Amino acid sequence: MTQTAYKTEYDKLFIGGKWVEPSTSEVIEVRSPATGEYVGKVPMAAKADVDAACAAARKAFDEGPWPKMSGAERGAKINEIADAIEAKADKFSEMEARDGGGTIKKAMFADVPGAVGAFRWFAKLAIEEPDVVELPGTPFPPSTNHVRYEPHGVTTGIIPWNFPFIMAAWKLGPALAAGNCAVLKPASFTSVSALMLGEVFQEVDLPPGVANIVAGPGGTAGEELAVNPLVDKTAFTGSTEVGRRIMQLASGTVKPVTLELGGKSANIVLDDADLDLAAAAVLWGTFFHNGQVCESGTRALVHKSIYDEFLSLLVDRAGKIAIGNQMDFDTDLGPLVSRSQVETVERYVALGREEVGEPICGGARPEGLAEGLDPAAFYTPTIFAGVPNSAKIAQEEIFGPVLCVIPYETDDEAVAIANDSIYGLAGGVQSTNLERATAVANRMRTGTVWINDYHLISPERPFGGYKQSGIGRELGPNGLRAYQQVKHIHANPGGSRDNYIHLAALSGNI
């Protein structure tokens, strides 16, 4: 196998197994959000490029070997993809941190291993999950019955900027495992690591057209993927607003969609919780990756009997979170993804001041950053106390390091507050009584609940939301089935005319 030196500058798109000149000369420059330092560039795909990628995937599915291969063969090739990523883990980690602003620790211990794990999980399912499942037959008419799980055909994955590499694996892993051919569109300014996957696909000799990668803005490239008639299924991760648009566009050709959308998750701290551990879980659940995580627990619901003590713990711990260069291993929080995202956070904090009052900590850009770091790219961990759940800062997804602390008196009230949201992606319960915590978790209308933990997502476990947090599930066994059609085949062995129900029903007059 030929070893490839991975690039950070791309002037071509990955279509049909080759690097192809785009239809325009426009490029997207990628710069480190912390310093403004030039990181790389990618071409900006236009409609013609997206159409070419969809056509390549269509041809690969209709004429190529991939959908005809056995699950074991596909699984073996997907494991080769995982191996190739692992061999370049340092390079992928560095790029993921530089262009998105997440810490190098996050990239090394979450993003790249998470992508590898997702590919390996779906490789395992491709190898082990049956494509045909026998069903009970019938005595009259005599029959055998079975279900076939078949690929949709051409699938598309539209992924966000907060976890670009792992999201690429979440979309491509199940699509390829099921026998589909795919087109991936990363977010405009975090596209480099996705295009680096093109180098991987060439290394492992993935059949041409099985996986295609186009970079470009969602309003053109993303919408074309949703509406393109050659596409059989669309998967999108991002905001609820954009998800509605994708769903609307996909409805024109009645495409099935998987949507993983926004959240405003509640993390419930019961009165029997270990406050030290619960405070750590709440801070981790809120401020990991600067709160730029769809399932962040940005509403902390705290029992009134422990409320004041718990607030003191939160403020003390939040003040110790290390903010700095995302490439420094000692940094807890790097920059937000862009200056515009910082400005969005600032607008919500200003709104919080109007609705609730002064935050009990944070609420500003940091001071004393190392030389070369731009304060306009960073924001301090911010906590608002005594927040009514009706406040906009408690109802709307901020996607930044802002925590709303909400008091409650009973378990019933906590559940009611947690469920009082248009979202239902995730949540948490902190308690020393597992039975009680489970009873609370069972009543929360959300796709994932962590008890005495937060943010633990594994390829083996389904992930997705209730309500306006999305449609369908990714990961787990459900994640593979989402990329498969279900076909039932009923077989009458024939023989006697007495075995045919239509003849019996019509008294044999046909």
SELUM-250154 format. One line per 5 residues: number of its first residue (from 1); their letters; for each residue x, y, z of C-alpha. Coordinates in steps of 0.25 Angstrom, whole numbers, plus 5000, padded with zeros to 4 digits. Layout:
BEGIN
NUM = a = X,Y,Z  ...
***
This chain:
BEGIN
1 = mtqta = 5000,5000,5000  5005,5014,4996  5008,5023,5008  5002,5037,5005  5007,5050,5011
6 = yktey = 4994,5057,5016  4992,5071,5011  4985,5083,5018  4984,5091,5005  4974,5085,4994
11 = dklfi = 4971,5091,4981  4962,5079,4976  4950,5072,4981  4950,5057,4983  4940,5051,4973
16 = ggkwv = 4939,5037,4967  4952,5033,4974  4960,5044,4968  4964,5058,4971  4956,5066,4962
21 = epsts = 4957,5081,4958  4945,5089,4963  4936,5097,4954  4940,5110,4960  4953,5116,4965
26 = eviev = 4947,5120,4978  4954,5115,4991  4951,5115,5006  4963,5119,5014  4964,5112,5027
31 = rspat = 4970,5120,5039  4973,5116,5054  4962,5123,5062  4971,5126,5073  4982,5133,5065
36 = geyvg = 4977,5136,5051  4989,5128,5046  4987,5122,5032  4984,5107,5033  4980,5102,5020
41 = kvpma = 4970,5104,5008  4959,5096,5001  4952,5098,4988  4938,5103,4989  4928,5094,4982
46 = akadv = 4917,5099,4973  4904,5092,4969  4911,5086,4957  4922,5080,4966  4911,5074,4976
51 = daaca = 4904,5068,4964  4916,5062,4959  4919,5055,4972  4905,5050,4973  4906,5045,4959
56 = aarka = 4919,5038,4962  4912,5031,4975  4900,5027,4966  4909,5021,4956  4917,5014,4967
61 = fdegp = 4905,5008,4973  4898,5004,4960  4910,4998,4953  4922,4997,4963  4926,4985,4972
66 = wpkms = 4923,4991,4986  4908,4988,4987  4910,4974,4982  4921,4971,4992  4918,4963,5004
71 = gaerg = 4917,4969,5017  4930,4963,5022  4937,4969,5010  4932,4983,5012  4935,4981,5027
76 = akine = 4949,4977,5024  4951,4990,5015  4945,4999,5026  4955,4993,5036  4966,4997,5026
81 = iadai = 4961,5011,5026  4961,5011,5042  4976,5006,5041  4980,5017,5032  4974,5027,5041
86 = eakad = 4981,5022,5053  4994,5022,5045  4993,5037,5043  4986,5040,5057  4995,5051,5060
91 = kfsem = 4993,5058,5047  4978,5057,5048  4978,5061,5063  4987,5074,5059  4978,5078,5048
96 = eardg = 4965,5076,5056  4970,5085,5067  4976,5096,5058  4964,5098,5049  4952,5096,5059
101 = ggtik = 4958,5102,5072  4956,5090,5080  4967,5086,5089  4978,5076,5085  4974,5068,5096
106 = kamfa = 4960,5067,5091  4965,5063,5077  4975,5053,5082  4966,5046,5092  4952,5048,5086
111 = dvpga = 4951,5052,5072  4961,5043,5065  4959,5031,5074  4944,5033,5073  4945,5033,5057
116 = vgafr = 4953,5021,5057  4944,5014,5067  4932,5018,5059  4938,5012,5046  4942,4999,5054
121 = wfakl = 4928,4998,5060  4921,4999,5046  4931,4989,5040  4928,4979,5051  4913,4981,5048
126 = aieep = 4915,4979,5033  4922,4966,5036  4913,4961,5047  4899,4966,5044  4891,4957,5035
131 = dvvel = 4885,4963,5022  4874,4953,5022  4865,4950,5034  4855,4938,5034  4841,4941,5038
136 = pgtpf = 4830,4931,5042  4823,4925,5031  4808,4922,5029  4800,4909,5028  4790,4915,5018
141 = ppstn = 4794,4919,5008  4807,4911,5011  4818,4920,5011  4832,4924,5015  4835,4938,5019
146 = hvrye = 4848,4946,5021  4853,4961,5022  4864,4966,5014  4872,4978,5018  4877,4985,5006
151 = phgvt = 4885,4998,5004  4877,5011,5000  4887,5014,4988  4893,5028,4989  4893,5034,5003
156 = tgiip = 4898,5048,5007  4904,5053,5020  4904,5068,5023  4913,5070,5035  4915,5082,5045
161 = wnfpf = 4927,5090,5049  4928,5086,5064  4932,5071,5062  4936,5070,5047  4945,5058,5047
166 = imaaw = 4936,5049,5056  4924,5053,5049  4930,5049,5036  4931,5035,5042  4917,5035,5047
171 = klgpa = 4912,5038,5033  4921,5030,5025  4923,5018,5034  4908,5013,5034  4906,5017,5019
176 = laagn = 4918,5009,5014  4915,4997,5024  4901,4996,5018  4906,4996,5004  4902,5010,5000
181 = cavlk = 4911,5020,4992  4912,5033,4999  4915,5048,4997  4920,5056,5009  4919,5071,5011
186 = pasft = 4927,5076,5023  4925,5090,5028  4931,5101,5020  4942,5106,5030  4945,5092,5036
191 = svsal = 4947,5084,5023  4962,5080,5023  4961,5068,5032  4949,5062,5023  4957,5064,5010
196 = mlgev = 4969,5057,5017  4960,5045,5017  4961,5045,5002  4975,5042,5003  4971,5030,5012
201 = fqevd = 4961,5025,5002  4972,5025,4992  4982,5018,5001  4972,5006,5003  4968,5005,4989
206 = lppgv = 4953,5008,4992  4946,5006,4979  4944,5019,4971  4931,5027,4975  4928,5019,4988
211 = aniva = 4931,5032,4996  4932,5046,4990  4936,5059,4998  4931,5073,4994  4933,5085,5002
216 = gpggt = 4925,5097,5001  4914,5106,5007  4901,5099,5012  4892,5109,5005  4898,5103,4992
221 = ageel = 4905,5090,4993  4897,5085,5005  4883,5089,4999  4887,5082,4986  4890,5069,4993
226 = avnpl = 4877,5070,5000  4869,5072,4987  4877,5064,4977  4869,5053,4970  4880,5044,4969
231 = vdkta = 4881,5043,4985  4873,5033,4992  4875,5037,5006  4880,5049,5014  4887,5050,5028
236 = ftgst = 4889,5064,5034  4895,5068,5047  4894,5083,5051  4884,5093,5056  4869,5091,5056
241 = evgrr = 4866,5102,5047  4875,5097,5036  4870,5083,5039  4855,5088,5036  4861,5093,5023
246 = imqla = 4868,5080,5019  4855,5072,5022  4847,5081,5014  4856,5080,5002  4857,5065,5003
251 = sgtvk = 4842,5064,5003  4842,5068,4989  4847,5054,4985  4842,5047,4998  4856,5044,5003
256 = pvtle = 4857,5038,5016  4865,5047,5026  4873,5045,5038  4874,5058,5046  4882,5061,5058
261 = lggks = 4879,5075,5062  4879,5085,5074  4878,5083,5089  4876,5090,5102  4879,5079,5111
266 = anivl = 4875,5078,5126  4885,5072,5136  4877,5070,5149  4884,5070,5162  4876,5062,5172
271 = ddadl = 4877,5066,5187  4884,5053,5190  4895,5056,5180  4910,5055,5184  4912,5070,5182
276 = dlaaa = 4927,5070,5178  4925,5059,5167  4912,5066,5163  4918,5080,5161  4929,5073,5153
281 = avlwg = 4918,5066,5144  4911,5079,5142  4923,5087,5138  4928,5076,5129  4914,5075,5123
286 = tffhn = 4913,5090,5120  4927,5095,5117  4934,5083,5109  4938,5089,5096  4932,5103,5100
291 = gqvce = 4918,5098,5100  4919,5096,5085  4912,5082,5086  4898,5079,5083  4895,5071,5095
296 = sgtra = 4902,5080,5105  4895,5080,5119  4894,5096,5119  4882,5095,5128  4886,5091,5142
301 = lvhks = 4874,5088,5151  4878,5088,5165  4869,5084,5178  4867,5096,5187  4872,5089,5199
306 = iydef = 4886,5089,5193  4885,5101,5184  4894,5111,5190  4905,5101,5194  4905,5096,5180
311 = lsllv = 4906,5110,5173  4918,5112,5182  4925,5100,5177  4921,5103,5162  4927,5117,5163
316 = dragk = 4940,5112,5170  4942,5101,5160  4939,5110,5148  4949,5120,5151  4960,5109,5151
321 = iaign = 4957,5105,5136  4969,5108,5128  4967,5116,5116  4978,5118,5105  4984,5112,5092
326 = qmdfd = 4977,5100,5088  4990,5094,5084  4995,5094,5098  4992,5081,5105  4990,5088,5118
331 = tdlgp = 4978,5096,5112  4964,5093,5116  4957,5102,5107  4962,5108,5094  4955,5118,5085
336 = lvsrs = 4941,5117,5080  4940,5113,5066  4939,5128,5060  4938,5142,5064  4924,5142,5060
341 = qvetv = 4921,5131,5070  4927,5139,5081  4918,5150,5077  4906,5141,5077  4910,5137,5092
346 = eryva = 4911,5152,5095  4897,5155,5090  4891,5144,5099  4899,5148,5111  4894,5162,5109
351 = lgree = 4880,5157,5108  4882,5149,5121  4886,5161,5128  4873,5167,5124  4865,5155,5128
356 = vgepi = 4872,5150,5140  4883,5160,5145  4898,5159,5145  4904,5145,5144  4911,5140,5156
361 = cggar = 4923,5137,5148  4929,5140,5135  4921,5148,5125  4933,5154,5118  4945,5152,5108
366 = pegla = 4957,5147,5116  4968,5155,5121  4983,5151,5122  4984,5142,5110  4997,5138,5105
371 = egldp = 5003,5147,5094  4998,5144,5080  4984,5139,5084  4973,5148,5080  4963,5151,5092
376 = aafyt = 4952,5153,5082  4952,5138,5079  4950,5134,5094  4940,5135,5105  4940,5132,5119
381 = ptifa = 4931,5121,5125  4918,5128,5129  4908,5124,5140  4894,5130,5142  4887,5127,5155
386 = gvpns = 4872,5127,5158  4868,5126,5144  4854,5124,5141  4852,5113,5131  4843,5122,5122
391 = akiaq = 4855,5131,5120  4861,5131,5106  4875,5128,5111  4868,5115,5117  4860,5112,5105
396 = eeifg = 4869,5115,5093  4882,5108,5089  4894,5117,5091  4905,5108,5086  4915,5114,5095
401 = pvlcv = 4920,5114,5110  4907,5119,5117  4901,5111,5128  4887,5114,5134  4885,5109,5148
406 = ipyet = 4870,5107,5151  4865,5103,5165  4854,5093,5168  4847,5086,5180  4842,5072,5176
411 = ddeav = 4846,5061,5166  4833,5064,5159  4836,5078,5157  4850,5075,5152  4845,5066,5142
416 = aiand = 4834,5076,5137  4845,5087,5136  4854,5077,5128  4843,5074,5118  4838,5088,5117
421 = siygl = 4847,5090,5104  4845,5089,5089  4857,5080,5090  4860,5066,5095  4874,5062,5091
426 = aggvq = 4880,5058,5104  4880,5060,5119  4887,5056,5132  4883,5052,5146  4893,5053,5158
431 = stnle = 4890,5045,5170  4895,5035,5180  4882,5027,5179  4882,5019,5165  4868,5014,5166
436 = ratav = 4863,5028,5169  4872,5034,5158  4867,5024,5148  4852,5027,5151  4855,5041,5148
441 = anrmr = 4863,5038,5135  4851,5029,5130  4842,5041,5131  4851,5051,5123  4847,5052,5108
446 = tgtvw = 4860,5051,5102  4869,5042,5094  4880,5040,5104  4881,5041,5119  4894,5040,5127
451 = indyh = 4893,5037,5141  4905,5042,5149  4913,5045,5136  4912,5053,5124  4916,5054,5109
456 = lispe = 4920,5039,5108  4916,5035,5094  4920,5021,5089  4918,5016,5074  4912,5004,5081
461 = rpfgg = 4900,5012,5087  4889,5019,5079  4889,5034,5079  4878,5044,5074  4867,5052,5080
466 = ykqsg = 4852,5054,5083  4844,5066,5078  4851,5077,5070  4865,5070,5073  4863,5061,5061
471 = igrel = 4858,5049,5054  4864,5035,5055  4877,5030,5062  4891,5029,5059  4901,5019,5064
476 = gpngl = 4898,5006,5071  4891,4995,5063  4880,5005,5059  4891,5014,5052  4893,5003,5042
481 = rayqq = 4878,5000,5040  4876,5015,5037  4884,5013,5024  4876,5001,5020  4863,4998,5013
486 = vkhih = 4855,4987,5018  4849,4977,5008  4839,4966,5012  4838,4954,5002  4827,4944,5004
491 = anpgg = 4828,4931,4996  4817,4921,4993  4823,4908,4989  4812,4906,4979  4807,4892,4975
496 = srdny = 4792,4890,4977  4782,4900,4973  4777,4899,4987  4789,4906,4992  4786,4919,4986
501 = ihlaa = 4778,4929,4994  4773,4937,4982  4767,4925,4976  4760,4921,4989  4755,4935,4991
506 = lsgni = 4749,4936,4977  4743,4922,4978  4753,4918,4967  4746,4926,4956  4759,4931,4951
***
